[in-house]
């Protein structure tokens, strides 16, 4: 498997994991989602919002959108979970599309607006950072979900061939290739 295929698979796995986690979280009331819990961000809702905002921040850099740090001006841009869930799904699709259009240029430079400077790094390095960031915070949300009445979903399977029957319906629902 080459690097570009790996990035595409990671983006698809990210979308699938977000789908599973958000579906479980949708079973909670808004009060349960926003209840104070122990983690880096003090609630499931704030953790999932952070994941989305960071995804948008890096996608903006990849796409040369020019929004930069302004993405973080509103730390709670949604008043309900359905809107957050839909925005995450759309953002996941954008990330998959970005990874699909990479054609050997994962070494190209990307400019990332920081508070006092512009960081220049390679697309591939930033993608790897973004995937680790997503996994890290999804894990926190998953752990917080374990303290609720809703059972956390399985998230650690990476599209293994033997598990296809366990995810096939979800892949179809997401419009992803069934493999």
QUIRAJO-V361678 format. One line per field, one symbol per residue. psi: psi as a letter, one per 40 degrees, with the letter a starting at -180 (. if undefined). burial: + if it has 24 or more other C-alpha atoms within 12 Angstrom, else -. A space follows every 50 residues. Layout:
psi->???
burial->???
This chain:
psi->hidddddddddddddddddddddddeeiiddddeihihadieiddddddd ddddddddddddefdedbeddedhegeieidddddddddddddddddddd ehgefeeiiihhhideihhhiiddddddddddddddddddddddddeaeh hiiheehgfiddedddeddddddefihh.
burial->---+-+++++++++++++++++++++-+---+++--+-----++++++++ +++++++++++++----++-+---------+--++-+++-++++++-++- -+---+---++++---------++-+++-++-+++-+++++++++--+-- -++-+---+-------+--++--+-+---
